[in-house]
């Protein structure tokens, strides 16, 4: 290399650097109002508006979806899977397909009617509808239900816990032989009898979720996601290529069941995209009709201003909260836990979620009839500092556990900073999603305080307070009660309420009291946010047909195209 | 004379030196003096050395800047805070959220967009803007520079020290020692080095690293430093070993051995001084390479752990806001480019100066 070209090259580098700087300045200028699109827009919410296109069928509905965990109803445990397979695999019961609180109503699906329940709440008797057929033409039998529940244990389904109160389920879970004695079926009479060891108030809700779907008795006890199983619902699986695509088509043997319509699209064509921006782009490019994923927060303002009519917001039943380990210092002290509740600025955290959320201090979500707004903790750093001093734990080292992805990462970093401000020495520890929940759910980890959230399995307070806070359900590993909350009076009340067959007003009040006690009296958790979801459609979709179900979220079978 | 002029740094003959110094008396000079002489004529290399030193000084002054100019620490969140600009209160992160309208409709005001660069119009606050947690980007950039440079330089020292020891053993003794060491290098070389570093970084994230006498926490800077330093040893040791193999056969080494010099003495007094120039050049290039390596690891979450800043994890956070706040990723990107470029060009010049005929590549 000679001197001359070297100088020319240097000049080129300088020019490039200057260009980059100018670009940076151009992009970043403008100060506070730079990205501050101050316009606010309203959305049509959960939907359910009438449309002239309602009930009109159309050829195909193209969707961009997140990767489902499974399409096998015995294994799937995410909305990503359930939102589709709830229209494919039906159980004895289902949920009313409607917007708003009505969607929490349990309706008979493959059962002729709701069951007769014995006075002690331990015996449920169902009769199957006559002439039911799977999509492959084979008849649906009562024994298929028994086999389907037993299959859950054989495939180590994450849903087995929902059925552990059936008589004989405990033994069957260990031996996997001999069947579950508490399931008595008669194929000729089409009857199913379920005997529970102890009454369970949410059992009808459980029978409406996909884990209780009826599959043919001979279904192999292994993941059948890619093969597809004979369906009982209005649609059936045609193909599934993991991480790429899926196709669901109409079930030719489906006879319309009241409350479970046939659906509008003849075909559901799914493309799996695991990145928010790329998923959004598929709809903007006209390659897809629907984006399942949440709109990335940095695109939200643009989407809202340019495509307002195509964007829908909905409130899934969820709560984001910090769990504090009541077994591990400093959070074994009530004052320390209260300090966290006072220290966090819930409105500030909303900003970390891009504005897509509403602050809360309740553990139960606001969509529940048991919800009674808690308004105890005003953001008060001075009071939090004082509580830390009172707890005698000032200066203690704390590890704040969280996921290494947004919105967890900025939230955990915020919490660590807040804890440092009130007198502790906190550092975040961020893990990948694959290992995070098993790590914090392991007692050996001794996690002190952690980021976590919960989305309902079914609309019942037991799915929240019993699953996540009941001290009798603490386990050494895979612990859902990650804060090891254990308060005798509360645990007794949960056990009592668990047996109540109906959610009457007095019962709901008791659930509300528990909600209040866990947050205020025991300060076991620090709830801060109910997140809002987004559904984004192409301009060809008729927004009038859109509705969002309380459990299964956007009902794609009800969607229609503009005529 | 025409011929000698075109060879510039390559051959400093006595006649050239004499002619350049106006026929003055020819003075014997050490190889280092000659190298310095060549280097100081390479203005490009010197300019980039100055740039690198400026970057070093800027990063070293990070605490001063944070305390006296920005008035905030590198990890201090300002999620709901405001600052004053031209008498006006501005949110560090845009406020917003969900509310219910009069008819029960949901109203969304997108929130959380961080403030852009203020370029000293806000009294030194947010000169380069704020990040997603409302932290001052300029402060984090400088502190991140310290961490990136610490890791780059620290891991380069680890690589060089271990590589030299192993290369000396392999190159000097040859035989089974050479075979064993080069096979170990081959094994490490057979791994995709970046994936190996990611795997190690991720594995050590939870439990840290137990070193017998002490435990390195998962968020310690020593972990990425050691990982990068160790996985790159073969890449440094290979060329050094080759040079030692060649030196081992030289007459002056044999003469030294014949005179009864111990192995250690031959290694330290005869071989090491002869590979010093190579090591010096390699060092600058490896520091640059390791800064890039660290950036990649931190970007992927296997290097410097949040909230500790590094240029890599600042870019990683900025990447999620490319559409609305591109400076978050661009600014640390430019810092990396300038640092690595300055080290590479200076290293290149150093190589030309120390040994014009050398062809050291990494």
Interface residues (C-beta under 8 A of the other chain):
Chain A: X3 X6 X7 X10 X13 X17 X20 X21 X23 X24 X25 X27 X28 X29 X30 X31 X32 X33 X34 X35 X36 X37 X38 X40 X41 X42 X43 X44 X45 X277 X296 X297 X298 X299 X300 X301 X302 X304 X313 X315 X345 X347 X348 X349 X350 X351 X352 X353 X354 X355 X356 X357 X358 X359 X404 X406 X409 X410 X413 X414 X416 X417 X418 X427 X428 X429 X430 X431 X432 X435 X439 X532
Chain B: X8 X44 X47 X75 X76 X77 X79 X80 X85 X90 X91 X93 X94 X95 X96 X97 X98 X101 X104 X105 X106 X107 X108 X109 X110 X111 X112 X113 X114 X115 X116 X117 X118 X119 X121 X122 X128 X129 X132 X133 X202 X205 X206 X218 X219 X301 X305 X306 X307 X317 X320 X321 X322 X323 X324 X325 X326 X327 X330 X331 X334 X337 X338 X341
